[in-house]
Amino acid sequence: MVITNAKVYDVDGCKELDVKIVDGKIVELGTSLTDEEIIDAKGAYLLPALVDKNVSLLDATLNAKNINAIAAEAKKGGVGRVVLNPHSTPAIDNEIVLEYAKNSIKDIDDVQIDLMLNTLQDDLSLSNIAILLKKGASSPYMSTIAKNNIAIKIAEYVKMYDTTLHCKAEDNSLIHSGVMFDGDVSSNLGLSGIPELSEVLHVSRMIEIARYFDIKILFKSIASPRSIELISKAKQEGVQVSCEVSIHHLMRCDESCRDFNTIAKINPPLASKDDMHKLQELLRNGEIDRLTTLHQPNSPVNKEVAFDDAAYGCSALGDALPLYYTKLVKTEMIDMETLLKLTTDNGKIEVGASAELVLFDPTQSYTVNNVDSLYNFEELFGIVTPL
């Protein structure tokens, strides 16, 4: 197959080239390439498929139907690889559940589904990390509700297997006392708030664990600018830490929760408008390492209830690439090359690379029609055509 008349975009910039693909690999880049199958891109962008490392299942329920729905949403949104969060029901914290999940993804061949393992069991004791990694889990996940002795044991396993710990910074005693960001909006609504310290305290704690054990930690869906400042300082000191931020925390703030809008009840909670603007500045300055759609879909029965009782999360995976492009690139907050650095692992279109590519036409637009989306009824630019 040869793709012609495309603007080939990767982390190194844009080139107008033909791309030849054989058996799922890029075998030639050039001009006037020929093949029996030719796809005319008609000036659309040819991009590496995106990667999202923070995706949850519908109602956090692990079954084959929900996993297949995630694959379909990912394909629609230009995402070629997703990493499933393991804190589902049942949680991926033992061999039986891991095997069940692996069996559920074995027939999905157009989107790569990676399975994280939950390092904590329901009673907050340690799961069998070594066995789960050997059995095919992609990486370990830990919430900082873990006690210090457990967190240290997890760090030792991470070092032993030379992997990256996906870490959610939160405080058990604080997150259960609130339902949204602790600020003026929560006070006006009469809703209990979760303080910023819930995240910041544990980011600081885990930075020191990463420093001591010399391990890699990716902090999941950071919401506080102060947390990113701590992570940036640690990186300058040689600590192997990085941070991920969701598109929602860059584009929305706690004011979205007014009128008790349960779609804006997400985890971590949307912060203040000032913090949102600070996050945007940190993005421009290159201090954010990854972006995520923080896809946490819910059935209406879990959202059309009182704010206190509503489930956390909203949908975004199916609109991923158009959402990133419209909100970040089209507004010139970042350029396309930077977007690809933040949303792919390699981000290069080169000979020998896997042909996990998508065509993206930014000249077309559509209106979001999804009541579980923070962007419902908004116009997004860009139509994705998977290859």
N, C-alpha and C positions, 0 to 999 in steps of 0.2 A: 504494500500500500504506500502511495505517495500523497502527501498533503501539499498542495500548491497554493500560492497567492495568500499566504498567511503572514501576519506580523508575529514572528517568533519571539516571545518574551520569556526571559528567565532572570535569575539574580544578577546576571552580567549586562542586562540591557535588552534592547530590541533590535532584531535583524530581520530583513525580508529574505527568507530562504525557503526552499523546498525541503521537506523532511521525509525520508524513506524509512519505513518500518517493516521489519520481517520477524515473524515469530515473537512479537511483543518486545522487540529491541529496536532502538534507533541504529540503523546501519550506515546512513549516509545523510549529510547535509550539503546542500548546494543549490544550483540553479538548473532549470530545465531537466529535472529528474523525471524518469519515466517508469511506468509499471502498468500491469494489467488493471489494477484498481487505483483510480485517482480521485481524491477528494479535493474539490475546489473550495478553499476557505473563504473566498470572496472578500478578502481584506480583514477578516476577523482575527483576533488574537489567538495564538496557539500557546498554551500555558501548561506548566507542570500541574498535575492534579494536586489539590490541597491536602493537608494532613490536619486533623483535629484530634487532640489528645485529651479532650475533656467532654465526653459524650455519655449521656445517660439514656436508659430505655424508658419507654412510656410507662408512667406511674412507677418507675424504678422496679419493674417486674421483669425478671429474666425468663424469657421463653423464646422459642424459635420464631413465632409470629412477630414479636417486637424487634428481634434482631434483624429479620428480613426487612421490616419497615425502616429501620435505621439505614440499612444498605441502600434502599430506594431513595431515601431523603438525601443521603450523602451524594449519590450519583446525580441527583437533580441539582444539588448545590455546588457541583464541581469539586467534591471532596473524594479523593481516591483511597484514603486510609483513615480509619477512625480507631481510637483507643477507647474501649468501653470502661466506664467506671465500675468497680467491683462491688460497691455498696448497694447492691440490688437485693431483691427478694426472689429466690435465695441469694445470699452473698457468695461471691467467688472466693471462698476462704478454706475450701477443702477439695480433695481430689474428685469426689463424686460430682460436685457442682461444676468444677472445671471441665471434666469430661463431657458433661451434659452441654455446656456452652460450646465446647469445641465441636461436638456433633451437630450443633445448631448452625454453625457457620461453614461447615465443610462443603456445602454446595453453592456458596456465594463466591463467584469468581470474578465479578467486575468491580468489587470494592474489597479492600483488605480490612478485615476486622481483627484487631488485636485485643487480647484479654488481659487486663491487669489483675493482680491478685490482691485481696484485702489482707493486710498483715495482721489485722485485729479481728478476733472472733467476737461474738455478741457480748461475751462477758469481759471483753477487753484484754483477754489473754492472747498469746502469740499463736498465729496460725502456723502451719508447717511450710514455711517459706521455701526451704530448700527443695522439697518434693514438688511444690507447685511450679517453681521455676524450671525444674528438670522436666516436668510434664507439659511444658509449653506456654505457661503464662509469660507475657511479654515483659512485665516489670512490676515491682511492688508499689502499693499505694498505702499511705498512712495518714490518718487524721491525728492531729496533735492532742487529741483527747487522751492519747496513750500516756501512761505514766513514764517518768524518766527512765526507770530500769528497763521497761519494755522498749522505749524508743532507742535506747543504747543497744539492746540486742538486735533490733531491726537494722541499725546502722552497721553492726558487725556483719550481718548477712549481706547487706548491700555492698560492703567492701569486699567480702569474700567472693561474691559473684560478679564484681566489677560492673554493676548495673546502675541505673538512675532511680532514685527514690522519688516518686510523685507524692508531694506532701501538701495536705490541706491544713492551713494554719487556722486553728479555731480553739476556743476555750470552752470546755464542756459546761462549766458552771455559768458562763455568760451567754452562750448561744441558746440555752434552754430557758433563759429569762426574758428573751425578746423575740420579735417577729420581723423587725426591719431596722434600718440604721437609726442609731440613737442621735436625734437632732431635733431641730425646730419642727420639722414636718411630723415626726412621730409624736411629739408633744401636742401639736395641734389636732392630730387625729385621735389622740388618747390611746395610742398603741405603745406597748412596751418596746424599748429600743435595745439593740445590740451595740455596745460601744466599740469604737475603732480599736481599742486596746485588745479586744478579743483576738484580732489577727496579729497586730504588731508585736505583742509580747511573745507569741510563739514563733514568729519569723525569727526574732532575735535568738531565741532558744535553739532553734534548729540550725541557724547559721553557725553557732558555736559547736554543735554536734558535727556538722559538715566539716568544719575547720579541724576539729580534733581527730576525726577518723579519716580525713581526706577523701570524702565521698562526694558524689554528684547528687544534688537535690534540685528538682524542678518544683517550685512553689506554684500550686494550682490556683487559678482564678483570683489573683490578688486584687483587692479593692482599695487598699489604703496607699496613698502616695508615700507616706512615711515608711511603709514596708519596703517599697521599691528603693527608696533612698538607702535603707540599711543593706539591701541586697546589692545595690550598685557599689557601695563602699566595700562590702565583703569581696566582691569580684575583683576590685582594684588591689585587694590584699592577697589575691591568689586563691580564695575559697571558691570551690566549684559549685556555685549556686546560680540559678537562673529563675526568671519569673514569667508567668503567663498572665495575661489580662484578657477579659472578655470584651467583645464589641459592645455589649450592653453597658458596661461600666465606663466605657469611653463616650458613649452617645446618650446615656440616660442617667438621671440622678434620682434621689429619693422623692422628688416632687412628682414623679410618675405614679407614686403610690396614693396620691390624692384621690378623693372620692372612693377610697378603699378599693383601688384597682388591684385585684389579686394577680393579674398577669405580671405585674411589676414586683411581686413577691418572689425574689430569687435568692439563691444561696451561692456566694455571699451576698448580703443585701446591697442594694444600690446606695451609694454614698451621697454626700452633699454636692450641690452644684459646684462649689469651690473645689472640692476634691476631684470632681469629674474634669474640670478644666486643668487641674494640675496633672492628672493622668494623661490628658491630651498633650500637654507640654513634655512630659516624660517620654511619650511616644515619639514626638518630633525630635527629641534629643537622643534617641537611640538607646534608652535605658530599659525598654521592655523587650523581652527576648522572644515571646511567642504570643500569638493571638488564638482565641478560641471562640466558638459560637456559644459555648456553655449550654449546649442543647440538653434541656431537662423537660421533656414534654409531659403533659398531664391530660387526663380525660376531663371533660367538663364537670363531672360529678365531684372532682377533687379541686376545682377552681371556683365553681359557682356556689360558694359558701361564704361564711363570714371570714374576714381577713385572718383572724387568729387561727381559724381551722383550715385554711387553704393550704394546699401543698406548695412547696417551693418549686420554681422553675418555669421556663417558657420555651417555645420552639424557635429554632433559627437555622438548623442544619440545612434544610432544603433551599434556603436563600443565601447560603454562605458567601459564595463568590460575588454575586450581585450586591449583597449587603456590604461587604468589605469595600468593594469598588465604589459604590455610591457614597458611602459615609466617609471613607478615608482617602481614596485616590481622586475621585472626581472633585472633592472639596480641596484638594492639594494639601491635605494634612501630611500625607506621605506619598511617595511615588510607587509605581507598580513594582519596581525591583525590590523596594523595601518591603512591600506587602508580601511578595513571594518569599523573602528571607524569613518573615515572621510566621508564615503559614505552610512552609514545606520543610523537609529535612535536608535535602540537597539543593533543590531548586534549579538545577541545570538541565538544559536540553542539549545533549552532546552525544556523539557517536559512542555506542556501547552502553548507554543508559537505558533503563527500562522505559518503555513508551507509555507510561501512565500520564496521559495528556488529555486536555480538554480544549475545545474551541469555545471562545467567548466573544460575543458580539456586543460591544459596549454602546453601539448606536441604537439598539433596541431597548425597550423598557416594558415593565409590566407593573401591575398593582397587586400588592400582597393581599391575599384573601385567606387569612388564617387567624381565627379568634384567639389562638394560643400564642400569638406573636406580639411582641412589643411594637412591631412596625406594621400592624394590620392597617390596610387601606393606604399605605404609603407607596409612592412610586419608586421602584428600584430600577437601576440601569444595568443592562447586560443579560444576555440570554446564553445559557450554557448548553453546549452540545457535547456529550461524552463521546469518546472514540473507542 
